[in-house]
């Protein structure tokens, strides 16, 4: 029998922490909670989580600061839980390394569904390994080496790269990336989400994002990998 998935809830609102944790535990998750980013970082130093639910506005260490510190260590999927809902905010969440977001007040069934979805897509296996003179990916370790340097990617960035490499030399539409990588059209029907993740991926693997050597935009159609 597989072990329960381990979730960390980071929120300074105790009622939100308690209600969310109770619901998730009732649905088979193992849950820890933290009242701010500093406490959460201390927990993350000592153990691994399958998914993190992160509030942004907190004392001592807010969500943005936590995200920056945490992403330097680990690529665990993170779902932002916030009342901020502007389009610019959504893009910002993705740019700072979030895998998904959910808007407060939180619908608990939706929360459970989003956690399951992000865990499911980040635990997908891809049997294809790839090696070229300049880029190498290993699906077992999910490591990516570019020009001899190991690159830290989020789970979503890794899945995007693996999906594009699996169809190397072919145009992959944003629609196909939404359904293959994100598997959640209610959140990711906006193709701008794909574009933001691709831009983040390019910043990590391309020496010049304006003159890519790996991931190319096929205007009006999608993206293509030429590694």
PLY file of the C-alpha trace (Angstrom):
ply
format ascii 1.0
element vertex 227
property float x
property float y
property float z
element edge 226
property int vertex1
property int vertex2
end_header
0.00 0.00 0.00
1.35 3.42 -0.94
2.10 5.97 1.75
-0.31 8.92 2.18
0.78 12.04 0.35
2.39 14.58 2.67
1.03 18.14 2.44
2.28 21.34 4.09
-0.23 24.17 4.64
1.37 27.60 5.22
-1.10 30.27 6.33
-1.22 32.75 9.20
-4.99 32.26 9.56
-5.41 29.43 12.07
-9.00 28.77 11.05
-7.97 28.26 7.42
-5.12 25.98 8.51
-7.32 23.91 10.79
-10.28 23.54 8.40
-8.10 22.74 5.39
-5.96 20.30 7.35
-9.00 18.49 8.78
-10.55 18.13 5.33
-7.33 16.84 3.75
-6.65 14.39 6.59
-10.21 13.10 6.26
-9.43 12.47 2.59
-6.29 10.46 3.27
-3.50 13.03 3.30
-0.79 13.44 5.91
-0.78 17.16 6.77
1.56 19.56 8.56
0.84 23.25 9.08
2.87 26.41 9.60
1.81 29.94 10.53
4.47 31.70 8.45
7.21 31.09 5.91
9.99 30.96 8.46
8.40 28.09 10.40
7.64 26.39 7.09
11.27 26.59 5.94
12.40 24.94 9.15
9.98 22.08 8.48
11.17 21.79 4.89
14.79 21.47 5.98
13.96 18.30 7.89
11.49 16.57 5.59
10.05 16.40 2.10
6.50 17.17 1.05
4.47 16.09 -1.95
2.72 19.47 -2.24
2.73 22.83 -0.45
-0.30 25.11 -0.06
1.05 28.63 0.37
-0.56 31.89 1.51
1.22 35.09 0.46
0.42 37.67 3.15
2.02 36.44 6.38
4.15 37.87 9.20
7.86 37.10 9.76
8.32 35.67 6.28
5.70 36.18 3.58
4.89 33.79 0.77
7.03 35.52 -1.86
10.11 35.40 0.36
9.43 31.77 1.27
9.08 30.89 -2.39
12.44 32.41 -3.28
14.24 30.64 -0.43
12.48 27.31 -0.97
12.96 27.18 -4.73
16.72 27.46 -4.16
16.51 24.12 -2.33
13.68 22.02 -3.74
11.21 21.79 -6.60
8.20 20.47 -4.66
4.95 21.60 -6.32
3.44 24.71 -4.73
-0.17 25.88 -4.92
-0.73 29.54 -4.04
-3.84 30.13 -1.90
-4.75 33.79 -2.06
-7.55 36.33 -2.37
-5.63 38.23 -5.06
-7.09 37.35 -8.43
-5.92 39.86 -11.05
-4.43 38.57 -14.29
-1.09 40.16 -13.39
-1.16 38.36 -10.03
-1.77 35.02 -11.73
1.20 35.55 -14.02
3.33 36.66 -11.06
2.53 33.44 -9.18
3.81 31.40 -12.11
6.87 33.59 -12.57
7.98 33.09 -8.98
7.71 29.32 -9.30
4.15 28.32 -8.39
2.58 25.30 -10.09
-1.04 26.32 -9.53
-3.20 28.72 -7.55
-6.57 28.68 -5.82
-8.62 31.70 -4.77
-9.87 32.37 -1.26
-12.39 31.73 0.21
-11.24 28.19 -0.45
-13.63 25.58 -1.77
-12.38 22.45 -0.01
-13.43 20.03 -2.73
-11.63 22.16 -5.29
-8.59 22.31 -3.01
-8.46 18.53 -2.79
-8.89 18.21 -6.55
-6.11 20.69 -7.30
-3.71 19.00 -4.89
-4.45 15.62 -6.44
-4.03 17.07 -9.93
-0.69 18.73 -9.24
0.65 15.63 -7.49
-0.58 13.40 -10.30
1.07 15.44 -13.01
4.32 15.94 -11.10
4.65 12.23 -10.37
4.13 11.22 -13.98
6.93 9.08 -15.30
8.48 9.53 -18.69
10.49 6.53 -19.88
12.32 8.58 -22.46
15.85 9.67 -21.72
17.54 12.13 -24.04
21.14 12.99 -24.69
22.69 15.42 -27.15
25.95 17.34 -27.25
24.40 20.18 -25.29
21.38 18.83 -23.37
20.69 15.67 -21.36
17.65 14.62 -19.35
17.32 11.59 -17.09
13.69 10.59 -16.33
14.67 8.49 -13.31
16.35 11.32 -11.44
14.50 14.05 -13.38
17.84 15.77 -13.77
18.55 18.15 -16.63
22.09 18.99 -17.74
22.68 21.85 -20.17
26.17 22.58 -21.51
27.56 20.46 -18.67
25.66 22.32 -15.95
22.90 20.69 -13.90
19.78 22.88 -14.03
17.11 22.95 -11.34
13.64 22.85 -12.87
10.24 22.82 -11.24
8.12 19.73 -11.94
6.02 21.70 -14.41
9.07 22.99 -16.27
10.52 19.48 -16.44
7.28 18.06 -17.84
7.12 20.81 -20.45
10.68 20.12 -21.55
10.17 16.34 -21.62
6.94 16.73 -23.61
8.61 18.96 -26.19
11.66 16.69 -26.48
9.40 13.64 -26.93
8.06 15.38 -30.04
11.39 16.87 -31.11
11.20 18.69 -34.42
7.40 18.85 -34.32
5.21 21.77 -33.38
3.35 21.16 -30.11
0.30 23.40 -29.74
-0.53 25.28 -26.57
-3.77 23.28 -26.49
-1.81 20.01 -26.43
0.52 21.34 -23.71
-2.46 22.41 -21.60
-3.98 18.93 -21.79
-0.78 16.89 -21.66
1.17 18.77 -19.00
-1.39 20.61 -16.91
-4.41 18.29 -17.26
-6.71 20.92 -15.80
-8.44 23.16 -18.31
-10.45 24.93 -15.61
-7.23 26.55 -14.40
-4.99 26.43 -17.40
-7.34 27.13 -20.29
-5.60 30.50 -20.56
-2.66 29.75 -22.84
-0.72 32.63 -21.30
0.01 30.21 -18.46
1.88 27.98 -20.90
3.79 30.98 -22.25
4.90 32.03 -18.76
6.16 28.55 -17.91
7.96 28.32 -21.25
9.60 31.69 -20.58
10.71 30.51 -17.12
12.09 27.32 -18.68
13.97 29.28 -21.32
15.55 31.52 -18.70
17.03 28.42 -17.10
18.20 26.42 -20.12
18.86 29.01 -22.82
21.99 31.13 -22.81
20.02 33.87 -24.59
16.23 33.74 -24.27
15.90 36.02 -27.29
17.96 33.65 -29.45
17.02 30.16 -28.21
18.85 27.01 -29.22
16.42 24.52 -27.68
12.83 25.79 -27.53
11.46 27.77 -30.44
8.16 29.60 -30.79
6.10 28.62 -33.81
4.02 31.77 -34.08
0.31 31.17 -34.09
0.82 27.44 -33.53
2.80 26.59 -30.39
6.36 25.52 -29.54
9.03 23.22 -30.97
12.15 21.67 -29.49
15.23 21.38 -31.70
17.70 20.06 -29.11
0 1
1 2
2 3
3 4
4 5
5 6
6 7
7 8
8 9
9 10
10 11
11 12
12 13
13 14
14 15
15 16
16 17
17 18
18 19
19 20
20 21
21 22
22 23
23 24
24 25
25 26
26 27
27 28
28 29
29 30
30 31
31 32
32 33
33 34
34 35
35 36
36 37
37 38
38 39
39 40
40 41
41 42
42 43
43 44
44 45
45 46
46 47
47 48
48 49
49 50
50 51
51 52
52 53
53 54
54 55
55 56
56 57
57 58
58 59
59 60
60 61
61 62
62 63
63 64
64 65
65 66
66 67
67 68
68 69
69 70
70 71
71 72
72 73
73 74
74 75
75 76
76 77
77 78
78 79
79 80
80 81
81 82
82 83
83 84
84 85
85 86
86 87
87 88
88 89
89 90
90 91
91 92
92 93
93 94
94 95
95 96
96 97
97 98
98 99
99 100
100 101
101 102
102 103
103 104
104 105
105 106
106 107
107 108
108 109
109 110
110 111
111 112
112 113
113 114
114 115
115 116
116 117
117 118
118 119
119 120
120 121
121 122
122 123
123 124
124 125
125 126
126 127
127 128
128 129
129 130
130 131
131 132
132 133
133 134
134 135
135 136
136 137
137 138
138 139
139 140
140 141
141 142
142 143
143 144
144 145
145 146
146 147
147 148
148 149
149 150
150 151
151 152
152 153
153 154
154 155
155 156
156 157
157 158
158 159
159 160
160 161
161 162
162 163
163 164
164 165
165 166
166 167
167 168
168 169
169 170
170 171
171 172
172 173
173 174
174 175
175 176
176 177
177 178
178 179
179 180
180 181
181 182
182 183
183 184
184 185
185 186
186 187
187 188
188 189
189 190
190 191
191 192
192 193
193 194
194 195
195 196
196 197
197 198
198 199
199 200
200 201
201 202
202 203
203 204
204 205
205 206
206 207
207 208
208 209
209 210
210 211
211 212
212 213
213 214
214 215
215 216
216 217
217 218
218 219
219 220
220 221
221 222
222 223
223 224
224 225
225 226
